[in-house]
Amino acid sequence: QVQLVESGGGLVQAGGSLRLSCTASVRTFTDYAMAWYRQAPGKERELKEREFVAAISWSSRNTHYANSVKGRFTITRDNAKNTVYLQMNGLKPEDTAVYYCAAVRNLDNDPVHILFRLPPAPEYGYWGQGTQVTVSS
């Protein structure tokens, strides 16, 4: 069982920055590839409505970003702290959403753009409770 706890959300003006953190309670963090998704206001609270943001392999060698955030957001991880981060710069009002952390066990080291091509179903992955990010114009 993996428990994920996100933090770092808040209210920020357009153009500002935030850093989200997600800490995993798991024995072997390096068994897992990690990702961030987001769910915009007004979307049904279903997994399929979550939009992929960024993903990272256990070694950090493989990362993948949604086109909408490329060049503005950076995903990193600190395996010694069981934590993955999302540095968000140049925030826009359309980035407003609840941001979720996801973990998928990836012992075969599949590329993360394939592993996270869809929001992982509960039988394959784990999710945090989410953290709200609001960007004002």
C-alpha positions in Angstrom: 0.0 0.0 0.0 1.2 3.5 -0.9 0.0 6.7 0.6 0.7 9.9 -1.1 0.4 13.4 0.5 0.5 16.5 -1.6 1.3 20.0 -0.3 2.3 23.4 -1.6 -0.8 24.6 -3.3 -2.3 28.0 -2.8 -3.4 31.3 -4.4 -0.9 33.1 -6.7 -1.1 35.9 -9.2 -0.6 35.2 -12.9 3.1 35.0 -13.7 3.9 33.8 -10.2 5.4 30.5 -9.1 4.6 27.6 -6.8 6.3 24.4 -5.8 4.2 21.4 -5.1 5.5 18.4 -3.1 4.2 14.9 -2.9 5.6 12.6 -0.2 5.1 8.8 -0.4 4.8 6.5 2.5 6.3 3.4 0.8 9.1 1.0 1.5 10.9 1.3 -1.8 10.2 4.6 -3.5 12.5 3.8 -6.4 10.1 1.0 -7.5 7.7 3.7 -8.6 7.4 6.1 -11.4 5.6 9.3 -10.4 3.4 11.8 -12.1 1.3 14.9 -11.6 -2.2 15.3 -12.9 -4.7 18.1 -12.5 -8.5 18.5 -12.6 -9.9 21.8 -13.6 -13.0 23.4 -11.9 -16.2 22.2 -13.3 -14.9 18.8 -14.4 -16.5 15.7 -13.1 -14.5 14.2 -10.3 -13.6 11.1 -12.2 -10.2 9.8 -13.0 -10.7 10.1 -16.7 -11.2 13.8 -16.3 -7.8 14.3 -14.8 -5.3 15.9 -17.2 -1.8 14.7 -17.4 0.8 17.3 -16.4 4.2 15.7 -15.9 5.9 12.4 -15.1 9.3 11.1 -14.0 11.0 7.8 -13.8 12.6 6.4 -10.7 16.1 7.5 -11.8 14.9 11.0 -13.0 16.5 10.1 -16.4 13.1 9.9 -18.1 10.6 12.8 -17.8 7.6 13.8 -19.9 5.4 16.9 -19.9 2.1 18.0 -21.3 2.6 20.5 -24.1 0.6 23.1 -22.1 3.2 23.2 -19.3 6.4 22.5 -21.2 9.0 25.1 -20.5 7.1 26.4 -17.5 6.9 23.4 -15.1 9.6 21.1 -13.9 9.2 17.7 -12.3 11.9 16.4 -10.0 12.3 13.8 -7.3 14.4 13.2 -4.2 14.5 9.5 -3.6 16.2 9.9 -0.2 13.1 11.9 0.9 10.5 9.8 -0.9 9.3 13.0 -2.5 8.4 14.3 -5.9 8.2 18.0 -6.7 6.5 20.1 -9.3 8.0 23.5 -9.8 5.5 25.7 -11.5 6.7 29.0 -13.0 4.9 31.5 -15.2 1.5 30.4 -13.9 -1.6 31.3 -15.9 -5.2 31.4 -14.8 -5.8 28.3 -16.9 -3.5 26.4 -14.6 -6.1 26.7 -11.9 -7.0 23.2 -10.8 -6.7 20.6 -8.1 -3.3 18.9 -8.6 -2.9 15.2 -7.9 0.2 13.1 -7.4 0.1 9.6 -8.8 2.5 6.6 -8.4 2.8 3.5 -10.5 5.0 0.6 -9.8 7.4 0.3 -12.7 9.8 -2.5 -12.2 10.2 -3.0 -16.0 11.2 0.7 -16.3 8.6 1.4 -19.0 8.9 4.9 -20.5 6.8 7.3 -18.4 5.0 8.8 -21.4 3.5 5.3 -22.0 3.0 4.4 -18.3 1.0 7.6 -17.7 -0.8 7.9 -21.1 -4.0 7.5 -19.1 -4.7 8.3 -15.5 -3.8 5.1 -13.7 -6.8 3.1 -12.5 -6.8 2.3 -8.7 -5.9 -1.3 -9.4 -2.6 -0.1 -11.1 -1.7 3.0 -9.3 -2.0 5.2 -6.2 -3.3 8.7 -5.8 -3.0 11.5 -3.3 -5.9 13.6 -2.1 -4.9 16.6 -4.2 -3.9 20.2 -3.5 -5.7 23.3 -4.8 -3.8 25.7 -7.1 -5.6 29.0 -7.9 -4.1 31.5 -10.3 -5.7 34.9 -10.4 -5.5 37.2 -13.4 
